[in-house]
C-alpha cells in the first residue's frame, strides 16, 4: 500500500505531497514478484489545475523482452483511496479492473465498504470510464469520458534509485549518494494505471490523504 498527503483548495490551487511509504519494487513479501505488487504510487496536480492525477504502477522490473507478454491480472483490482475528512478512512474510492484487454474505472464515488476488504462499487454511468489497454511499443491510448481521463498499459519505470550506492551507504562505506547517480531501474518497465479526475469530485477543499491498494479476488 502506498500513502500520500495532498493539499486541495478551491479553484486554482497548490498541491503538496508527503511520501509516507517508499516504493516496493518486489520487497513486499506477501506479493513479491506477483501480479499485484505495487511498485509506486503518485498523486499530483494535472496540467489543468482543477484536476488531480493518480498513478499506480504494478509488476515492476519487467525487462523489454518480458513486457510484450505482461498483462494486468483480471483477479486483481487496483483501488485508489481518498480520505477527505482527516480520519484516515477512505471517503471516496476509484476502482480499476482489467477485463478482456480493457481497463474499467469506477468512480470517484463512495465506497461500498472500507478497510482491507472491498466490493466492486455499484456505479453511476457518469462515473464509469473504459479504455483499451495500450499494447507495448505503441502510442498511448487515452480515454476521456465525463471529465475523467484514463490510461492503462506498460511504461518505462519512472522511479530513480541508485541501489548500489544505497547499499554502500547502509554498509558504512559511503555517506551520501553520487550526483549524478546510477539508475538501477533504467531499461525496466511497469504496468501503469493513470487516472485524472476533477478535484471537485473528491470532496472537501482542504488536505486529503490518498493511498492505493491492490486487492485480489477471493
C-alpha positions in Angstrom: 0.0 0.0 0.0 1.2 3.5 -0.9 0.1 6.6 1.0 0.4 10.3 0.4 -1.0 13.5 1.8 -2.2 16.1 -0.6 -3.4 19.7 -0.1 -6.6 20.7 -2.0 -8.0 24.2 -2.3 -10.8 25.9 -4.2 -10.3 26.9 -7.8 -6.7 27.1 -9.0 -4.7 25.6 -6.1 -1.4 24.4 -5.0 -0.7 20.7 -4.4 1.7 19.5 -1.7 2.7 15.8 -1.3 4.3 14.0 1.5 5.5 10.4 0.9 4.7 8.1 3.7 5.7 4.7 2.2 8.6 4.1 -0.2 8.5 2.0 -3.4 8.1 -1.7 -3.0 9.7 -3.0 -6.2 9.2 -6.6 -5.1 10.3 -6.0 -1.5 6.8 -6.8 0.0 6.9 -10.5 1.0 3.1 -11.1 0.5 3.1 -10.0 -3.1 6.8 -10.3 -4.1 7.2 -10.8 -7.8 3.5 -11.2 -8.3 0.9 -9.5 -10.4 -0.4 -7.5 -7.5 2.9 -6.0 -6.4 2.6 -2.1 -6.3 5.9 -0.5 -7.3 4.9 3.1 -6.9 2.0 5.5 -6.3 2.0 9.1 -7.5 -0.6 11.9 -7.0 -0.1 15.3 -8.5 -1.9 18.3 -9.9 -2.8 18.0 -13.6 -1.9 20.3 -16.4 -5.5 21.5 -15.9 -5.0 22.8 -12.3 -8.6 21.9 -11.4 -7.7 18.2 -11.8 -5.8 15.7 -9.8 -3.8 12.8 -11.3 -3.4 9.4 -9.7 -0.8 6.9 -11.0 -0.4 3.3 -9.7 2.4 1.2 -11.1 2.4 -2.6 -10.7 4.6 -5.6 -11.8 7.9 -3.8 -11.6 11.3 -4.8 -13.1 9.8 -6.0 -16.4 12.5 -6.4 -19.0 11.7 -5.2 -22.5 11.5 -8.8 -23.7 9.0 -9.7 -21.0 6.9 -6.5 -21.3 5.1 -7.5 -24.5 3.5 -10.6 -22.9 2.9 -8.9 -19.5 -0.7 -8.2 -18.6 -2.9 -6.9 -15.8 -4.2 -9.6 -13.6 -8.0 -9.9 -14.1 -8.3 -11.1 -10.5 -6.6 -8.0 -9.1 -8.4 -4.7 -8.6 -6.4 -1.5 -8.1 -8.2 0.8 -5.7 -7.3 4.4 -5.1 -8.5 5.7 -1.7 -9.2 9.3 -0.8 -9.8 10.4 2.8 -11.2 14.0 2.8 -12.0 14.5 6.5 -8.8 13.5 8.2 -9.9 10.3 9.9 -7.6 8.0 7.8 -10.7 6.1 6.5 -11.5 6.3 2.8 -14.5 8.5 1.9 -14.0 8.3 -1.9 -12.6 5.4 -3.9 -11.6 4.9 -7.6 -11.6 1.3 -8.7 -9.7 0.0 -11.7 -10.5 -3.5 -13.1 -9.0 -5.1 -16.2 -11.2 -7.3 -18.4 -10.5 -8.6 -21.9 -8.0 -6.1 -23.0 -9.7 -3.1 -21.4 -9.4 -1.2 -18.1 -12.7 -0.3 -16.4 -12.6 2.5 -14.0 -15.4 3.1 -11.5 -15.6 6.3 -9.5 -14.8 8.6 -7.9 -17.6 7.5 -5.6 -18.3 6.5 -2.0 -17.0 3.0 -1.1 -19.3 0.1 -0.6 -17.2 -0.7 2.4 -13.9 0.4 4.0 -10.7 -1.3 5.0 -8.9 -4.2 3.5 -11.9 -6.0 2.1 -13.7 -4.2 -0.8 -16.7 -4.8 -3.0 -16.9 -3.5 -6.6 -19.0 -0.3 -6.3 -22.4 0.0 -7.9 -21.6 2.6 -10.4 -23.3 5.7 -11.8 -22.9 5.7 -15.6 -21.5 9.2 -15.3 -18.6 7.7 -13.3 -17.7 4.6 -15.4 -14.7 5.0 -17.7 -13.4 2.4 -20.1 -10.1 2.5 -22.0 -8.3 -0.1 -24.3 -5.1 -1.3 -22.6 -2.2 0.1 -24.6 0.0 -2.6 -26.1 3.7 -2.5 -25.6 5.6 -0.3 -28.1 2.5 1.6 -29.4 1.2 5.1 -29.0 -0.6 5.7 -25.7 -4.4 5.1 -25.8 -6.2 7.6 -23.6 -9.9 7.7 -23.0 -11.7 10.8 -21.7 -15.3 10.5 -20.5 -17.4 12.7 -18.2 -14.3 14.8 -17.3 -12.2 11.8 -16.4 -9.2 10.7 -18.4 -7.7 7.2 -18.1 -4.6 5.3 -19.4 -3.6 1.8 -18.8 -0.6 -0.1 -20.1 3.2 -0.6 -20.0 5.6 2.3 -19.4 9.2 2.8 -18.5 9.7 2.7 -14.7 10.0 6.4 -13.7 11.4 5.7 -10.2 15.0 6.6 -9.9 17.1 4.8 -7.3 20.8 4.0 -7.1 20.7 0.8 -5.2 24.4 0.1 -5.5 25.3 3.4 -3.8 22.4 2.9 -1.3 24.0 -0.5 -0.3 27.3 1.2 0.2 25.7 3.8 2.5 23.9 1.1 4.5 27.2 -0.8 4.8 29.0 2.3 6.1 31.3 2.6 3.1 29.8 5.8 1.8 28.0 8.8 3.4 25.9 10.1 0.5 24.6 9.5 -3.0 26.5 10.4 -6.1 25.4 13.3 -8.3 24.6 12.0 -10.8 23.9 8.5 -9.6 23.2 5.3 -11.4 19.6 4.5 -12.2 19.1 0.9 -11.1 15.7 0.7 -12.8 16.8 2.1 -16.2 15.5 -0.1 -19.0 12.9 -1.8 -16.9 9.2 -1.4 -17.3 6.0 -1.4 -15.2 2.3 -1.7 -15.9 0.6 1.7 -15.2 -2.9 2.9 -14.5 -3.2 6.7 -14.8 -6.5 8.5 -13.9 -7.1 12.2 -14.0 -10.2 13.5 -12.2 -11.7 16.8 -11.3 -10.7 17.9 -7.8 -14.3 18.8 -7.2 -15.3 15.1 -7.4 -13.1 14.2 -4.4 -15.0 16.2 -1.8 -13.6 18.8 0.6 -11.3 21.8 -0.1 -8.5 21.2 2.4 -6.0 18.4 2.9 -6.8 14.9 1.7 -5.0 11.7 2.4 -4.7 9.3 -0.5 -3.3 5.8 -0.9 -3.5 2.9 -3.3 -4.1 -0.8 -2.7 -4.1 -3.9 -4.9 -6.9 -6.3 -3.9 -7.1 -9.9 -5.1 -10.5 -11.5 -5.8 -11.5 -14.0 -3.1 
